[in-house]
Amino acid sequence: MKGVKRWLLMHDWIWSVAVAFLSYWFLNMGPSSVGGVAMEYYAINWIQALIATAGIMAGLFAVARIGLWFNLRKVHNYLWGKRYKVEESGIEYREYKLYSFEDFIKLKAWQKLLFASFWLVFFFSVAVIVFLRLLAAASVTPL
């Protein structure tokens, strides 16, 4: 069970994209088929754009991570860890070593705050840009 949990945490982009796709599909097909609710009275295009943004962000993360794994294996192993063998009391098992986390722990408090704030603002701004582009594309009507 621990191995499955670790795999799901390490490869969260796989199930995140699938959940976003199913949510988007359910939002398009679900309400009209359940109880006969007509969707023309409700403006749900912003929710569809929000779900699509989540799927796109997870997909872009997956492409970046796979690209790092193929092209820059050392950088990938630094960020997401590398498995190595550990021997304790005659039993050999594999464990992950996260070099980036060890380096992050060594930073001062203000450096950690600055680092985390930068990445939060960066990812939030990218998500807002993607969301607004999708919302604008969904709102355009042909002339």
GROMACS elastic network, one bead per residue, 0.5 to 0.9 nm:
[ bonds ]
;  ai    aj funct       b0    kb
    1     4     6  0.51679   500
    1     5     6  0.62455   500
    1     6     6  0.85980   500
    2     5     6  0.51302   500
    2     6     6  0.61048   500
    2     7     6  0.85752   500
    3     6     6  0.50742   500
    3     7     6  0.60909   500
    3     8     6  0.86179   500
    4     7     6  0.50549   500
    4     8     6  0.61504   500
    4     9     6  0.85728   500
    5     8     6  0.51767   500
    5     9     6  0.61857   500
    5    10     6  0.85881   500
    6     9     6  0.51218   500
    6    10     6  0.60609   500
    6    11     6  0.85118   500
    7    10     6  0.50946   500
    7    11     6  0.59557   500
    7    12     6  0.81522   500
    8    11     6  0.52155   500
    8    12     6  0.55019   500
    8    13     6  0.88360   500
    8    14     6  0.83754   500
    8    15     6  0.79562   500
    9    12     6  0.53106   500
    9    13     6  0.89632   500
   10    13     6  0.84578   500
   10    80     6  0.79845   500
   11    14     6  0.59548   500
   11    15     6  0.78122   500
   11    62     6  0.85216   500
   12    15     6  0.57237   500
   12    16     6  0.59739   500
   12    17     6  0.86448   500
   12    58     6  0.84271   500
   12    62     6  0.88592   500
   13    17     6  0.60233   500
   13    18     6  0.84902   500
   13    55     6  0.89483   500
   13    58     6  0.54300   500
   13    59     6  0.66913   500
   13    61     6  0.71769   500
   13    62     6  0.57529   500
   14    17     6  0.57512   500
   14    18     6  0.65538   500
   14    19     6  0.88999   500
   14    58     6  0.82945   500
   14    59     6  0.83775   500
   14    62     6  0.78473   500
   15    19     6  0.60163   500
   15    20     6  0.85079   500
   16    19     6  0.51778   500
   16    20     6  0.61431   500
   16    21     6  0.85763   500
   16    54     6  0.81706   500
   16    55     6  0.68789   500
   16    58     6  0.63642   500
   16    59     6  0.83984   500
   17    20     6  0.51057   500
   17    21     6  0.61191   500
   17    22     6  0.86460   500
   17    54     6  0.78905   500
   17    56     6  0.76916   500
   17    57     6  0.87622   500
   17    58     6  0.59948   500
   17    59     6  0.63178   500
   18    21     6  0.50971   500
   18    22     6  0.61860   500
   18    23     6  0.85382   500
   18    55     6  0.79721   500
   19    22     6  0.51453   500
   19    23     6  0.60052   500
   19    24     6  0.84889   500
   19    55     6  0.80613   500
   20    23     6  0.50878   500
   20    24     6  0.60723   500
   20    25     6  0.85286   500
   20    51     6  0.59072   500
   20    52     6  0.67753   500
   20    53     6  0.87833   500
   20    54     6  0.65874   500
   20    55     6  0.50478   500
   20    56     6  0.87531   500
   20    58     6  0.89210   500
   21    24     6  0.51483   500
   21    25     6  0.61204   500
   21    26     6  0.85571   500
   21    51     6  0.80679   500
   21    52     6  0.76895   500
   21    55     6  0.68627   500
   22    25     6  0.50004   500
   22    26     6  0.59804   500
   22    27     6  0.84767   500
   23    26     6  0.50657   500
   23    27     6  0.60775   500
   23    28     6  0.86381   500
   23    48     6  0.86988   500
   23    51     6  0.70676   500
   24    27     6  0.51709   500
   24    28     6  0.63871   500
   24    29     6  0.87304   500
   24    47     6  0.87333   500
   24    48     6  0.61349   500
   24    49     6  0.88561   500
   24    51     6  0.61745   500
   24    52     6  0.68986   500
   25    28     6  0.51743   500
   25    29     6  0.60418   500
   25    30     6  0.75539   500
   26    29     6  0.51204   500
   26    31     6  0.75653   500
   27    30     6  0.55590   500
   27    31     6  0.66824   500
   27    32     6  0.89655   500
   27    44     6  0.83679   500
   27    47     6  0.84528   500
   27    48     6  0.72025   500
   28    31     6  0.73930   500
   28    32     6  0.79485   500
   28    39     6  0.87458   500
   28    48     6  0.82152   500
   29    32     6  0.60636   500
   29    33     6  0.64627   500
   29    34     6  0.88177   500
   30    33     6  0.54245   500
   30    34     6  0.60832   500
   31    34     6  0.51301   500
   31    35     6  0.72402   500
   31    36     6  0.71768   500
   31    37     6  0.58640   500
   31    38     6  0.76813   500
   31    39     6  0.72817   500
   32    35     6  0.69310   500
   32    36     6  0.50083   500
   32    38     6  0.56574   500
   32    39     6  0.64568   500
   33    36     6  0.54902   500
   33    37     6  0.72972   500
   34    37     6  0.68961   500
   37    40     6  0.89900   500
   38    41     6  0.66161   500
   38    42     6  0.81314   500
   39    42     6  0.54653   500
   39    43     6  0.77531   500
   39    44     6  0.79981   500
   40    43     6  0.72991   500
   42    45     6  0.88649   500
   43    46     6  0.74223   500
   43    47     6  0.86475   500
   44    47     6  0.53317   500
   44    48     6  0.64364   500
   44    49     6  0.87683   500
   45    48     6  0.50425   500
   45    49     6  0.61734   500
   45    50     6  0.86008   500
   45   135     6  0.70557   500
   45   138     6  0.66686   500
   45   139     6  0.77448   500
   46    49     6  0.50176   500
   46    50     6  0.61338   500
   46    51     6  0.87078   500
   46   131     6  0.85047   500
   46   134     6  0.86287   500
   46   135     6  0.60992   500
   46   138     6  0.84222   500
   47    51     6  0.62108   500
   47    52     6  0.84617   500
   48    51     6  0.52105   500
   48    52     6  0.60328   500
   48    53     6  0.84598   500
   48   134     6  0.88485   500
   48   135     6  0.84512   500
   48   138     6  0.89851   500
   49    53     6  0.59701   500
   49    54     6  0.86633   500
   49   130     6  0.87286   500
   49   131     6  0.59395   500
   49   132     6  0.80763   500
   49   133     6  0.87372   500
   49   134     6  0.55142   500
   49   135     6  0.55826   500
   49   138     6  0.77775   500
   50    53     6  0.50460   500
   50    54     6  0.64192   500
   50    55     6  0.88152   500
   50   131     6  0.60900   500
   50   134     6  0.83699   500
   50   135     6  0.83442   500
   51    54     6  0.51478   500
   51    55     6  0.63730   500
   51    56     6  0.86549   500
   51   131     6  0.89892   500
   52    55     6  0.50447   500
   52    56     6  0.60257   500
   52    57     6  0.85156   500
   52   131     6  0.79388   500
   52   134     6  0.78925   500
   53    56     6  0.50455   500
   53    57     6  0.60233   500
   53    58     6  0.85141   500
   53   127     6  0.66101   500
   53   128     6  0.84693   500
   53   130     6  0.61519   500
   53   131     6  0.55091   500
   53   134     6  0.76283   500
   54    57     6  0.52274   500
   54    58     6  0.62040   500
   54    59     6  0.85386   500
   54   127     6  0.78715   500
   54   131     6  0.88012   500
   55    58     6  0.51874   500
   55    59     6  0.60360   500
   55    60     6  0.85719   500
   56    60     6  0.60312   500
   56    61     6  0.84966   500
   56   127     6  0.89872   500
   56   130     6  0.82772   500
   57    60     6  0.51250   500
   57    61     6  0.61616   500
   57    62     6  0.86026   500
   57   123     6  0.89343   500
   57   126     6  0.85593   500
   57   127     6  0.70298   500
   57   130     6  0.84791   500
   58    61     6  0.50859   500
   58    62     6  0.62152   500
   58    63     6  0.87643   500
   59    63     6  0.62592   500
   59    64     6  0.86397   500
   60    63     6  0.50899   500
   60    64     6  0.61609   500
   60    65     6  0.85537   500
   61    64     6  0.51160   500
   61    65     6  0.60753   500
   61    66     6  0.85476   500
   62    65     6  0.51369   500
   62    66     6  0.60448   500
   62    67     6  0.83492   500
   63    66     6  0.52376   500
   63    67     6  0.59285   500
   63    68     6  0.85265   500
   64    67     6  0.50319   500
   64    68     6  0.61438   500
   64    69     6  0.86164   500
   65    68     6  0.50964   500
   65    69     6  0.61974   500
   65    70     6  0.87471   500
   65    76     6  0.73460   500
   66    70     6  0.62324   500
   66    71     6  0.85190   500
   66    76     6  0.88355   500
   67    70     6  0.52515   500
   67    71     6  0.58986   500
   67    72     6  0.76111   500
   68    71     6  0.52500   500
   68    73     6  0.61630   500
   68    74     6  0.85877   500
   68    75     6  0.69609   500
   68    76     6  0.55507   500
   69    72     6  0.58512   500
   69    74     6  0.81966   500
   69    75     6  0.80415   500
   69    76     6  0.55048   500
   69    77     6  0.79565   500
   70    73     6  0.62575   500
   70    76     6  0.88752   500
   71    74     6  0.89851   500
   72    75     6  0.55079   500
   72    76     6  0.63497   500
   72    77     6  0.87876   500
   73    76     6  0.50009   500
   73    77     6  0.60882   500
   73    78     6  0.85280   500
   74    77     6  0.51395   500
   74    78     6  0.61318   500
   74    79     6  0.87236   500
   75    78     6  0.50104   500
   75    79     6  0.62574   500
   75    80     6  0.85988   500
   76    79     6  0.52700   500
   76    80     6  0.59464   500
   76    81     6  0.74835   500
   76    82     6  0.87196   500
   77    80     6  0.53485   500
   77    82     6  0.52394   500
   77    83     6  0.88869   500
   77    97     6  0.88753   500
   77    98     6  0.79298   500
   77    99     6  0.81092   500
   77   100     6  0.89959   500
   78    81     6  0.56325   500
   78    82     6  0.74640   500
   78    97     6  0.87509   500
   78    98     6  0.66372   500
   78    99     6  0.53841   500
   78   100     6  0.56813   500
   78   101     6  0.89297   500
   79    98     6  0.68975   500
   79    99     6  0.69315   500
   79   100     6  0.53031   500
   79   101     6  0.79277   500
   80    96     6  0.87847   500
   80    97     6  0.85152   500
   80    98     6  0.62863   500
   80    99     6  0.81785   500
   80   100     6  0.76580   500
   80   101     6  0.89700   500
   81    96     6  0.57012   500
   81    97     6  0.51180   500
   81    99     6  0.65212   500
   81   100     6  0.78393   500
   81   101     6  0.89426   500
   82    95     6  0.80648   500
   82    96     6  0.52694   500
   82    97     6  0.55082   500
   82    98     6  0.69085   500
   82    99     6  0.85658   500
   83    94     6  0.61139   500
   83    95     6  0.53607   500
   83    97     6  0.64320   500
   84    93     6  0.84186   500
   84    94     6  0.55178   500
   84    95     6  0.56769   500
   84    96     6  0.64016   500
   84    97     6  0.74144   500
   85    92     6  0.66514   500
   85    93     6  0.58076   500
   85    95     6  0.64710   500
   85    96     6  0.88885   500
   86    91     6  0.81846   500
   86    92     6  0.56795   500
   86    93     6  0.55523   500
   86    94     6  0.59619   500
   86    95     6  0.68096   500
   87    90     6  0.60698   500
   87    91     6  0.55913   500
   87    93     6  0.66288   500
   87    94     6  0.87468   500
   88    91     6  0.54387   500
   88    92     6  0.66040   500
   88    93     6  0.83180   500
   89    92     6  0.83892   500
   97   101     6  0.88444   500
   97   102     6  0.88111   500
   98   101     6  0.54160   500
   98   102     6  0.64802   500
   98   103     6  0.88801   500
   99   102     6  0.51106   500
   99   103     6  0.62740   500
   99   104     6  0.86071   500
  100   103     6  0.51276   500
  100   104     6  0.60906   500
  100   105     6  0.86977   500
  101   105     6  0.62130   500
  101   106     6  0.87807   500
  102   105     6  0.52574   500
  102   106     6  0.66535   500
  103   106     6  0.52101   500
  103   107     6  0.68487   500
  104   107     6  0.54440   500
  104   108     6  0.87598   500
  104   112     6  0.71337   500
  105   108     6  0.80922   500
  105   112     6  0.83537   500
  107   110     6  0.81940   500
  107   111     6  0.60144   500
  107   112     6  0.61996   500
  108   111     6  0.52768   500
  108   112     6  0.63272   500
  108   113     6  0.87548   500
  109   112     6  0.51774   500
  109   113     6  0.62367   500
  109   114     6  0.86436   500
  110   113     6  0.50328   500
  110   114     6  0.60665   500
  110   115     6  0.84881   500
  111   114     6  0.50707   500
  111   115     6  0.59739   500
  111   116     6  0.84734   500
  112   115     6  0.51143   500
  112   116     6  0.60284   500
  112   117     6  0.83803   500
  113   116     6  0.52705   500
  113   117     6  0.59390   500
  113   118     6  0.84776   500
  114   117     6  0.51388   500
  114   118     6  0.60684   500
  114   119     6  0.87457   500
  115   118     6  0.52730   500
  115   119     6  0.64748   500
  115   120     6  0.86684   500
  116   119     6  0.53667   500
  116   120     6  0.60788   500
  116   121     6  0.86297   500
  117   120     6  0.50504   500
  117   121     6  0.60868   500
  117   122     6  0.84396   500
  118   121     6  0.53113   500
  118   122     6  0.60668   500
  118   123     6  0.86890   500
  119   123     6  0.60513   500
  119   124     6  0.83045   500
  120   123     6  0.54431   500
  120   124     6  0.59662   500
  120   125     6  0.84479   500
  121   124     6  0.51355   500
  121   125     6  0.59467   500
  121   126     6  0.85276   500
  122   125     6  0.53065   500
  122   126     6  0.62629   500
  122   127     6  0.86664   500
  123   126     6  0.51143   500
  123   127     6  0.60958   500
  123   128     6  0.85777   500
  124   127     6  0.50769   500
  124   128     6  0.61343   500
  124   129     6  0.86236   500
  125   128     6  0.50416   500
  125   129     6  0.61378   500
  125   130     6  0.86180   500
  126   129     6  0.51340   500
  126   130     6  0.62111   500
  126   131     6  0.85136   500
  127   130     6  0.51753   500
  127   131     6  0.59931   500
  127   132     6  0.85584   500
  128   132     6  0.60359   500
  128   133     6  0.84966   500
  129   132     6  0.52438   500
  129   133     6  0.61586   500
  129   134     6  0.86151   500
  130   133     6  0.51650   500
  130   134     6  0.61601   500
  130   135     6  0.85256   500
  131   134     6  0.51763   500
  131   135     6  0.60282   500
  131   136     6  0.85148   500
  132   136     6  0.59839   500
  132   137     6  0.84681   500
  133   136     6  0.51126   500
  133   137     6  0.61283   500
  133   138     6  0.86261   500
  134   137     6  0.50312   500
  134   138     6  0.61369   500
  134   139     6  0.86160   500
  135   138     6  0.51313   500
  135   139     6  0.62015   500
  135   140     6  0.88304   500
  136   139     6  0.51609   500
  136   140     6  0.63726   500
  137   140     6  0.55382   500
  137   141     6  0.88600   500
  138   141     6  0.81532   500
